Amino acid sequence: MKFESNEGSTNHYDERLFLIDEKICELLNDRKKIVKSNLGFPPDKVISSLADEYGFQKEYLQSLFSTIEMEDHYEPTIEPVEFQKYLPVLKAYGNQKVLYTVTYIRQYANASVLYLHMDWEEKEDANFYPDMLDLFINDTYFCHSEGGGGTTGHASHSYIISPALPDDLTGIELVFKEAGRPFVENPTGFEFTISLG
């Protein structure tokens, strides 16, 4: 995600704010070290308590913590270049409602692109649509969701993985987790693993 420079709107930056802004960044970094890849969104009770104690609106704090939780969305997006080949995978995970399938991985010089296909019986629940899932591998790889789409009964979601996965996928495990979205009312904690080799 990119933002335009806001130099024009910062002509009147009060230099007395610098030490406070620096401290905010230091505290955000401390928080990030504790949270790592787990969700760190405060429960409603904590939000309400902080809002009362510091005189903020609850919605403002929810928005603030939501933005903090989305740091990975601001990582520079790798644009795959120099297509190399397809790596066949054909691995699946199924539960009572959805069959999740990874059929292949596209290999590029600087990244890999993985597609997660989701299929379900649309006649059972016309309003059903699978939850968005985040992909994790390990600390070596950054996985960026590219979004997806589908029709009733089928959807596909793509992920850019950088650096590129090795051609020998032995030992690589794909961990799909319910996407961390702060305002989800009833997170399920759903996750599953697909071993590639």
Secondary structure as GFF3:
##gff-version 3
##sequence-region A 1 197
A	DSSP	three_ten_helix	7	10	.	.	.	ID=ss1
A	DSSP	three_ten_helix	15	17	.	.	.	ID=ss2
A	DSSP	alpha_helix	18	35	.	.	.	ID=ss3
A	DSSP	alpha_helix	44	54	.	.	.	ID=ss4
A	DSSP	alpha_helix	58	69	.	.	.	ID=ss5
A	DSSP	three_ten_helix	71	74	.	.	.	ID=ss6
A	DSSP	beta_strand	83	94	.	.	.	ID=ss7
A	DSSP	beta_strand	98	108	.	.	.	ID=ss8
A	DSSP	beta_strand	112	120	.	.	.	ID=ss9
A	DSSP	beta_strand	133	136	.	.	.	ID=ss10
A	DSSP	beta_strand	142	151	.	.	.	ID=ss11
A	DSSP	beta_strand	154	162	.	.	.	ID=ss12
A	DSSP	beta_strand	173	178	.	.	.	ID=ss13
A	DSSP	beta_strand	191	195	.	.	.	ID=ss14
###
